[in-house]
Amino acid sequence: MNDQTEKCPSNEPTPLRFIRMREVIKKTGLCKSSIYDLINKKDFPQPIHLSARSVAFIESEVEAWMADRISASRNNK
């Protein structure tokens, strides 16, 4: 497997993609402070440090977190 891909559930390689905080906010509907609270509690994917002042998230990890939250919500009813 290529270092820049990871396997998705359908066994097809998915290219890794970094997304910035603005896109994470749009995808999740959470505000920045809520995201950082979850990160500090280890309840959200950890950001990747791209440089001294720049971080990003791995899109597939954020999407997996979202799917887990949906599943947990559906299973608790």
Backbone bond lengths (Angstrom), bond angles and torsions (degrees), N, CA, C in turn:
res aa  C-N    CA-C-N  psi(-1)  N-CA   C-N-CA  omega(-1)  CA-C   N-CA-C  phi
1 M - - - 1.440 - - 1.526 108.77 -
2 N 1.292 117.05 140.97 1.457 123.65 177.74 1.527 110.06 -66.33
3 D 1.326 118.14 142.67 1.462 121.73 -179.90 1.521 112.61 -62.75
4 Q 1.317 118.08 -22.05 1.453 121.18 -175.35 1.520 112.42 -98.37
5 T 1.304 118.04 14.29 1.459 121.47 175.86 1.509 108.65 -131.25
6 E 1.318 114.58 158.99 1.456 119.64 173.07 1.518 106.86 -136.63
7 K 1.316 116.27 157.22 1.455 119.95 -178.40 1.522 110.06 -79.00
8 C 1.307 116.00 133.77 1.453 120.53 172.61 1.526 107.64 -98.50
9 P 1.333 118.80 169.75 1.460 120.39 -174.99 1.529 114.10 -55.00
10 S 1.321 118.59 -28.23 1.463 120.26 -179.20 1.523 111.44 -83.03
11 N 1.337 117.75 7.75 1.461 124.41 179.54 1.518 114.13 66.80
12 E 1.324 117.55 11.81 1.452 120.59 174.24 1.517 108.32 -95.60
13 P 1.329 118.42 136.12 1.460 119.71 179.39 1.524 111.06 -62.90
14 T 1.315 115.41 136.51 1.459 121.42 176.57 1.516 107.54 -115.78
15 P 1.326 117.66 126.24 1.462 118.11 179.19 1.527 110.51 -64.87
16 L 1.319 115.58 138.58 1.461 119.73 176.08 1.519 108.42 -69.58
17 R 1.313 115.17 139.77 1.456 119.60 -179.84 1.519 108.25 -137.68
18 F 1.318 115.86 127.79 1.460 120.81 174.04 1.515 109.02 -83.55
19 I 1.324 115.71 137.86 1.461 120.15 173.19 1.516 108.54 -125.62
20 R 1.295 115.49 145.49 1.462 121.22 -178.43 1.520 110.24 -88.48
21 M 1.316 115.92 169.33 1.460 121.85 -175.51 1.529 112.25 -54.64
22 R 1.308 117.96 -40.31 1.466 120.61 -178.46 1.532 110.90 -56.97
23 E 1.325 116.67 -41.81 1.460 120.14 179.46 1.524 111.58 -72.85
24 V 1.324 117.48 -35.51 1.472 120.83 176.51 1.523 109.54 -61.15
25 I 1.319 116.23 -42.66 1.468 120.94 178.24 1.527 110.21 -60.81
26 K 1.325 116.84 -45.22 1.476 120.54 179.11 1.522 111.50 -63.56
27 K 1.327 117.37 -43.00 1.463 121.13 -177.83 1.525 112.14 -66.65
28 T 1.328 116.84 -43.12 1.464 120.52 -172.33 1.523 113.85 -91.23
29 G 1.321 117.10 -25.47 1.450 120.31 -175.06 1.518 113.01 79.72
30 L 1.328 116.72 6.10 1.467 121.61 178.91 1.521 109.78 -92.84
31 C 1.325 116.04 154.56 1.465 119.53 174.35 1.535 108.86 -83.69
32 K 1.310 115.35 164.72 1.468 121.24 -176.57 1.533 111.94 -58.02
33 S 1.326 117.58 -42.94 1.465 119.47 -177.96 1.527 111.57 -66.40
34 S 1.334 117.82 -35.20 1.470 120.46 177.17 1.524 110.77 -66.84
35 I 1.323 116.41 -39.73 1.460 120.32 177.84 1.521 110.20 -62.21
36 Y 1.331 117.28 -46.30 1.469 119.72 179.58 1.524 111.89 -66.58
37 D 1.333 118.14 -34.19 1.472 119.96 174.55 1.528 110.52 -61.32
38 L 1.332 116.64 -44.83 1.461 120.46 178.90 1.528 111.40 -65.02
39 I 1.325 116.89 -38.85 1.471 120.74 177.37 1.528 109.95 -60.55
40 N 1.331 116.23 -45.69 1.464 120.21 -179.46 1.525 112.50 -63.63
41 K 1.327 116.69 -30.25 1.466 121.57 177.80 1.530 111.82 -85.57
42 K 1.338 116.71 1.72 1.475 122.67 -177.07 1.528 111.52 63.16
43 D 1.349 117.33 29.08 1.458 123.16 179.53 1.522 112.40 -107.07
44 F 1.317 117.38 13.47 1.466 122.45 -179.94 1.525 107.06 -148.17
45 P 1.322 117.31 149.96 1.467 118.62 179.57 1.527 112.64 -54.52
46 Q 1.301 115.72 137.21 1.461 121.49 -179.42 1.531 110.08 -73.52
47 P 1.323 117.15 140.14 1.462 119.47 178.03 1.529 111.36 -71.46
48 I 1.305 114.98 157.47 1.463 123.32 176.52 1.520 107.12 -101.89
49 H 1.314 117.71 128.62 1.465 121.03 178.28 1.529 108.97 -82.44
50 L 1.318 115.29 113.90 1.456 120.71 179.82 1.516 111.41 -85.94
51 S 1.317 115.78 -31.57 1.461 122.30 177.00 1.519 107.26 -157.45
52 A 1.310 116.47 -173.91 1.469 120.40 -177.36 1.532 112.37 -59.62
53 R 1.329 117.12 -31.87 1.464 120.19 -176.32 1.524 113.67 -124.76
54 S 1.312 116.81 20.75 1.462 119.81 -175.45 1.522 110.56 -137.16
55 V 1.333 115.53 128.30 1.461 120.61 175.78 1.519 109.27 -127.38
56 A 1.308 115.05 159.01 1.456 121.96 175.91 1.526 107.60 -148.19
57 F 1.307 115.47 170.19 1.456 122.26 179.13 1.520 108.30 -119.50
58 I 1.318 116.72 153.59 1.458 120.99 174.81 1.527 106.69 -84.25
59 E 1.327 115.10 120.28 1.464 120.83 -173.70 1.523 112.26 -54.56
60 S 1.321 117.96 -44.15 1.468 120.70 -177.52 1.533 111.66 -63.95
61 E 1.336 117.65 -32.29 1.468 120.14 177.47 1.526 110.80 -69.51
62 V 1.324 116.84 -40.53 1.467 120.77 177.91 1.526 109.60 -64.72
63 E 1.323 116.84 -43.30 1.467 120.70 179.88 1.527 111.03 -65.95
64 A 1.320 118.07 -36.91 1.471 120.96 176.29 1.531 110.25 -65.45
65 W 1.330 116.95 -39.99 1.464 121.02 176.83 1.531 109.91 -61.07
66 M 1.330 116.21 -43.35 1.465 120.56 179.21 1.528 110.45 -62.34
67 A 1.323 117.46 -43.92 1.466 121.48 179.18 1.532 110.76 -62.70
68 D 1.324 117.31 -39.80 1.469 121.22 177.42 1.524 111.09 -63.09
69 R 1.333 116.40 -41.05 1.460 120.12 179.34 1.520 110.84 -65.31
70 I 1.332 117.15 -40.27 1.467 120.62 177.62 1.515 109.76 -63.64
71 S 1.328 116.52 -46.75 1.456 120.90 179.86 1.522 111.96 -60.04
72 A 1.325 116.50 -45.14 1.471 120.91 179.49 1.522 110.62 -63.01
73 S 1.300 117.22 -38.34 1.457 121.34 -179.81 1.521 111.29 -67.25
74 R 1.314 115.68 -40.49 1.484 120.69 -178.93 1.529 111.03 -71.30
75 N 1.315 117.52 -34.58 1.454 122.12 -176.82 1.518 112.94 -78.23
76 N 1.341 117.64 -19.38 1.472 120.98 -177.72 1.528 112.63 -86.21
77 K 1.314 117.16 -5.64 1.475 119.14 -177.53 1.488 111.53 -92.42
